[in-house]
Amino acid sequence: MNKKHINIITYLLTFGLCGFLVWFSVKDVTAEQIEKIKFAVLHARYMLLFPVMLMGFISHWSRAVRWTYLMEPLEMYPSKVNTFLAVMIGYIANLGIPRFGEVLKCSLLSKYENLPTDKLIGTIIAERAFDMLCLGIIFIITFVIQIDFSLNYLQSFWAKINQNPSGDYTLQYTLIGAVILLLILFKIFQKKGINHPFFIKLAGIFKNIVAGIMSFKTMKNKKWFVIHTLIIWGMYLGMIVIGFKSIHETDMLGFKTGFSVLSFGSIGIIATPGGLGAYPLIVGEIVQLYGVDETFSFAISWIIWLIPTLIVILGGVASLIILPIYNRNKNA
């Protein structure tokens, strides 16, 4: 089986997973719940969508500017406008084909700024390394600022595993499956050692992450890189918290819930293209933990996912139109 066939199978499985997660999240929605969702959406505070959209574009602009700082040690100095337009096009491409957007935005910037594509892809690896580091920090903050809630949830989770009067053994089977998988990986490691392709690839990923983080040492604009990183994640958090205020039933949720949604919801974004299916499912489950009715947690999870996705679609389409026009005028 060649690489092309493997990629096709990967894409089919990815979108199959998206479809399954969407179906799984809506399969138990009743007619009464649909009416409640309609009521919540019809009476939403639509004026709050404007600051959310503005914050979304600010986060994307900061991401583009931050990317230029990673290029400076390699003596690449693209215009911030071209970088921003390439980032937006990359986002919309990722909605269609997983990870394709990262390559596409490098190709576009290479074309319009006459930069080497391979070096640009190297900066993307460094950028993702910093994002993983930031996500780890956000998980720690999420746990620390609500440690009592986190411990209570872990205790209730453990109780579900040990006491199961309903006869539903899904959690047990999941944990048993995870343990079996770990044992298989351990056996592979024992037999093949570190020369097994799986461990070589894992080591390569870890090496790239470390190299990306270490590139911070040679960066000229360290302070502004950190500032734009804070802006990016701050805008993400702000979009979620303001999103809670858009419907009355989740108005009481604040920054603590926002941190939980930001940290665990990011896993959904990573799991499927644009978080389709996975993000609303994870966010809906999290919001319910804070006392929100299942119906309205379902509604707010899709609202919080839909708005950033619309920003990406609108911004990406506009960027596709603007990028060649901007560069044609610039060259003229």
C-alpha positions as CSV (number, residue, x, y, z in Angstrom):
1,M,0.0,0.0,0.0
2,N,1.6,3.3,-1.1
3,K,1.5,6.6,0.7
4,K,-1.4,8.0,-1.5
5,H,-3.7,5.1,-0.5
6,I,-2.7,5.5,3.2
7,N,-3.6,9.2,3.0
8,I,-6.9,8.5,1.3
9,I,-7.8,5.9,4.0
10,T,-6.7,8.4,6.7
11,Y,-8.9,11.1,5.4
12,L,-11.9,8.7,5.1
13,L,-11.4,7.5,8.6
14,T,-11.1,11.1,9.9
15,F,-14.3,12.3,8.3
16,G,-16.0,9.0,9.2
17,L,-15.1,9.8,12.8
18,C,-16.4,13.4,12.4
19,G,-19.7,12.0,11.1
20,F,-20.0,9.4,13.9
21,L,-19.3,12.1,16.6
22,V,-21.9,14.4,15.1
23,W,-24.5,11.5,15.0
24,F,-23.5,10.5,18.5
25,S,-24.1,14.0,19.9
26,V,-27.5,14.4,18.3
27,K,-28.9,10.9,18.4
28,D,-30.7,11.2,21.7
29,V,-32.1,14.8,21.2
30,T,-35.8,14.7,21.6
31,A,-38.5,16.9,20.0
32,E,-39.0,18.7,23.3
33,Q,-35.3,19.4,23.5
34,I,-35.2,20.7,19.9
35,E,-38.0,23.2,20.9
36,K,-35.9,24.4,23.9
37,I,-32.8,24.8,21.7
38,K,-34.9,26.8,19.1
39,F,-36.2,29.0,21.9
40,A,-32.7,29.6,23.3
41,V,-31.2,30.4,19.8
42,L,-34.1,32.7,18.9
43,H,-33.7,34.7,22.1
44,A,-29.9,34.8,22.0
45,R,-28.0,38.0,22.5
46,Y,-26.8,38.4,18.9
47,M,-25.0,41.7,19.6
48,L,-22.4,39.7,21.5
49,L,-21.5,37.9,18.3
50,F,-19.7,41.1,17.1
51,P,-17.1,41.2,19.9
52,V,-16.6,37.5,19.6
53,M,-15.9,37.8,15.8
54,L,-13.6,40.7,16.5
55,M,-11.7,38.7,19.1
56,G,-11.4,35.8,16.6
57,F,-9.8,38.0,14.0
58,I,-7.5,39.6,16.6
59,S,-6.3,36.1,17.6
60,H,-5.6,35.2,13.9
61,W,-3.7,38.4,13.3
62,S,-1.6,37.8,16.4
63,R,-0.9,34.3,15.2
64,A,0.3,35.6,11.9
65,V,2.5,38.3,13.5
66,R,3.9,35.7,15.9
67,W,4.8,33.4,13.0
68,T,6.9,36.2,11.5
69,Y,9.0,36.3,14.6
70,L,9.8,32.6,14.2
71,M,11.0,33.4,10.6
72,E,13.4,36.2,11.6
73,P,16.2,33.9,12.9
74,L,16.2,32.3,9.5
75,E,16.5,35.7,7.8
76,M,13.0,35.7,6.4
77,Y,10.9,38.9,6.7
78,P,7.5,38.5,4.9
79,S,4.9,41.2,5.1
80,K,2.4,40.8,7.9
81,V,-0.5,41.2,5.5
82,N,0.6,38.3,3.3
83,T,1.3,36.2,6.4
84,F,-2.2,36.9,7.8
85,L,-3.9,36.1,4.5
86,A,-1.9,32.9,4.2
87,V,-2.9,31.9,7.8
88,M,-6.6,32.4,7.1
89,I,-6.4,30.4,3.9
90,G,-4.6,27.7,5.8
91,Y,-7.4,27.6,8.4
92,I,-10.1,27.1,5.9
93,A,-8.0,24.4,4.1
94,N,-7.7,22.5,7.4
95,L,-11.5,22.3,7.5
96,G,-11.5,20.3,4.3
97,I,-8.3,18.2,4.5
98,P,-6.6,17.6,7.9
99,R,-3.1,19.3,8.1
100,F,-3.2,20.4,4.5
101,G,-3.6,24.0,5.6
102,E,-0.2,24.0,7.3
103,V,1.5,23.1,4.0
104,L,-0.8,25.3,1.9
105,K,-0.1,28.5,3.9
106,C,3.7,27.8,3.7
107,S,3.4,27.3,-0.1
108,L,1.4,30.5,-0.5
109,L,3.8,32.6,1.5
110,S,6.7,31.0,-0.4
111,K,5.1,32.0,-3.7
112,Y,4.2,35.6,-2.8
113,E,7.2,36.4,-0.7
114,N,9.8,34.3,-2.5
115,L,10.7,32.3,0.6
116,P,12.0,28.6,0.9
117,T,9.0,26.4,1.6
118,D,11.0,23.8,3.6
119,K,12.2,26.5,6.1
120,L,8.7,27.8,6.5
121,I,7.4,24.3,7.3
122,G,10.2,24.1,10.0
123,T,8.8,27.3,11.6
124,I,5.3,25.7,11.7
125,I,6.8,22.8,13.7
126,A,8.3,25.3,16.1
127,E,4.9,27.1,16.4
128,R,3.0,23.9,17.1
129,A,5.6,23.1,19.8
130,F,4.9,26.4,21.6
131,D,1.2,25.8,21.3
132,M,1.5,22.4,22.9
133,L,3.5,24.0,25.7
134,C,0.8,26.6,26.2
135,L,-1.9,24.0,26.2
136,G,-0.1,22.1,28.9
137,I,0.1,25.3,31.0
138,I,-3.6,26.0,30.5
139,F,-4.4,22.5,31.7
140,I,-2.4,23.2,34.9
141,I,-4.2,26.5,35.4
142,T,-7.5,24.9,34.9
143,F,-6.8,22.3,37.6
144,V,-5.3,24.8,40.1
145,I,-8.0,27.5,39.9
146,Q,-10.7,24.9,40.6
147,I,-8.9,22.2,42.5
148,D,-11.8,21.2,44.7
149,F,-14.1,20.8,41.6
150,S,-11.4,18.8,39.8
151,L,-10.8,16.5,42.8
152,N,-14.6,16.0,43.3
153,Y,-15.0,15.1,39.6
154,L,-12.1,12.6,39.7
155,Q,-13.7,11.0,42.8
156,S,-17.1,10.7,41.1
157,F,-15.4,9.3,38.0
158,W,-13.7,6.7,40.2
159,A,-17.0,5.9,41.9
160,K,-18.6,5.3,38.4
161,I,-15.8,2.8,37.7
162,N,-16.2,0.9,41.0
163,Q,-20.0,1.1,41.4
164,N,-22.1,0.3,38.3
165,P,-25.6,-0.7,39.3
166,S,-27.0,0.0,35.8
167,G,-24.9,-2.7,34.2
168,D,-23.2,-0.3,31.8
169,Y,-19.6,-1.3,31.7
170,T,-18.4,1.2,29.0
171,L,-15.9,2.9,31.3
172,Q,-14.5,-0.4,32.5
173,Y,-14.1,-1.7,28.9
174,T,-12.5,1.5,27.8
175,L,-9.9,1.4,30.6
176,I,-9.3,-2.3,30.0
177,G,-8.7,-1.5,26.3
178,A,-6.3,1.3,27.2
179,V,-4.3,-1.1,29.5
180,I,-4.2,-3.8,26.8
181,L,-3.0,-1.2,24.2
182,L,-0.2,-0.1,26.6
183,L,0.8,-3.7,27.2
184,I,1.0,-4.3,23.4
185,L,3.1,-1.2,23.0
186,F,5.4,-2.4,25.8
187,K,5.8,-5.8,24.1
188,I,6.6,-4.1,20.8
189,F,9.2,-2.0,22.6
190,Q,10.6,-5.1,24.3
191,K,10.9,-7.0,21.0
192,K,11.9,-4.3,18.6
193,G,13.5,-1.8,21.0
194,I,13.8,1.9,20.1
195,N,14.5,1.0,16.4
196,H,10.8,0.2,15.9
197,P,9.2,2.7,13.4
198,F,6.5,3.7,16.0
199,F,9.1,4.7,18.5
200,I,11.3,6.4,15.9
201,K,8.4,8.5,14.8
202,L,7.5,9.3,18.5
203,A,11.1,10.3,19.2
204,G,11.0,12.5,16.1
205,I,7.9,14.3,17.2
206,F,9.4,14.9,20.7
207,K,12.7,16.1,19.1
208,N,10.8,18.6,16.9
209,I,8.9,19.9,19.9
210,V,12.1,20.4,21.9
211,A,13.8,22.0,18.9
212,G,10.9,24.3,18.4
213,I,10.9,25.5,22.0
214,M,14.7,25.9,22.0
215,S,14.4,28.2,18.9
216,F,13.1,30.8,21.3
217,K,16.7,31.4,22.4
218,T,17.7,32.8,19.0
219,M,14.5,34.9,18.6
220,K,15.0,38.7,18.4
221,N,11.5,39.7,19.5
222,K,11.1,37.4,22.5
223,K,8.9,39.9,24.5
224,W,6.5,40.5,21.6
225,F,6.4,36.7,20.8
226,V,5.2,36.1,24.4
227,I,2.8,39.1,24.2
228,H,1.2,37.8,21.0
229,T,1.0,34.3,22.5
230,L,-0.9,35.7,25.5
231,I,-3.2,37.6,23.1
232,I,-3.9,34.5,21.1
233,W,-4.9,32.3,24.1
234,G,-6.6,35.3,25.8
235,M,-8.8,35.9,22.8
236,Y,-9.7,32.2,22.7
237,L,-10.7,32.3,26.3
238,G,-12.6,35.6,25.9
239,M,-14.6,34.2,22.9
240,I,-15.7,31.2,25.0
241,V,-16.7,33.3,28.1
242,I,-18.6,35.9,25.9
243,G,-20.2,33.0,24.1
244,F,-21.6,31.8,27.4
245,K,-23.4,35.1,27.7
246,S,-25.1,34.8,24.4
247,I,-27.9,32.6,25.8
248,H,-29.6,33.2,29.1
249,E,-29.3,29.6,30.3
250,T,-25.5,29.7,30.4
251,D,-25.1,33.3,31.5
252,M,-23.9,32.3,34.9
253,L,-20.8,30.5,33.6
254,G,-17.5,32.4,33.9
255,F,-13.8,32.1,33.5
256,K,-13.4,28.8,35.4
257,T,-15.7,27.1,33.0
258,G,-14.0,28.9,30.2
259,F,-10.6,27.5,31.2
260,S,-12.1,24.0,31.3
261,V,-13.7,24.4,27.8
262,L,-10.5,25.9,26.4
263,S,-8.3,23.1,27.7
264,F,-10.4,20.1,27.0
265,G,-12.1,21.6,23.9
266,S,-8.7,22.0,22.3
267,I,-8.4,18.2,22.3
268,G,-11.5,18.1,20.2
269,I,-10.0,20.6,17.8
270,I,-6.9,18.4,17.4
271,A,-8.9,15.2,17.1
272,T,-11.0,16.1,14.0
273,P,-10.8,18.8,11.3
274,G,-11.8,22.1,12.8
275,G,-13.2,20.1,15.8
276,L,-16.2,19.0,13.8
277,G,-18.2,16.6,16.0
278,A,-15.5,16.2,18.7
279,Y,-15.5,19.8,20.0
280,P,-19.2,20.2,20.6
281,L,-19.4,16.7,22.1
282,I,-16.6,17.4,24.6
283,V,-17.7,21.0,25.4
284,G,-21.3,19.8,26.0
285,E,-20.2,17.2,28.5
286,I,-18.0,19.8,30.3
287,V,-20.7,22.4,30.6
288,Q,-23.1,19.9,32.1
289,L,-20.6,19.5,35.0
290,Y,-21.3,23.1,35.9
291,G,-25.0,22.6,36.4
292,V,-26.3,23.5,32.9
293,D,-29.2,21.4,31.6
294,E,-28.2,18.8,28.9
295,T,-30.4,20.6,26.3
296,F,-28.7,24.0,26.8
297,S,-25.2,22.5,27.1
298,F,-25.8,21.0,23.7
299,A,-26.9,24.3,22.3
300,I,-24.1,26.4,23.7
301,S,-21.5,23.8,22.7
302,W,-22.5,24.1,19.0
303,I,-22.8,27.9,19.2
304,I,-19.3,28.2,20.6
305,W,-18.0,25.9,17.9
306,L,-20.0,27.5,15.0
307,I,-18.9,31.1,15.5
308,P,-15.1,30.5,15.2
309,T,-15.8,28.2,12.3
310,L,-17.8,30.9,10.5
311,I,-14.9,33.3,11.2
312,V,-12.5,30.9,9.5
313,I,-14.8,30.3,6.5
314,L,-15.6,34.0,5.9
315,G,-12.0,35.1,6.6
316,G,-10.6,32.2,4.5
317,V,-12.8,32.9,1.5
318,A,-12.1,36.7,1.7
319,S,-8.3,36.0,1.9
320,L,-8.4,33.8,-1.2
321,I,-9.8,36.7,-3.1
322,I,-7.7,39.4,-1.5
323,L,-4.3,37.7,-1.6
324,P,-3.7,37.8,-5.4
325,I,-5.2,41.3,-5.7
326,Y,-3.1,42.7,-2.9
327,N,0.1,41.3,-4.3
328,R,-0.8,42.4,-7.9
329,N,-1.3,46.0,-6.6
330,K,1.8,45.8,-4.5
331,N,4.0,44.6,-7.4
332,A,2.4,47.3,-9.7
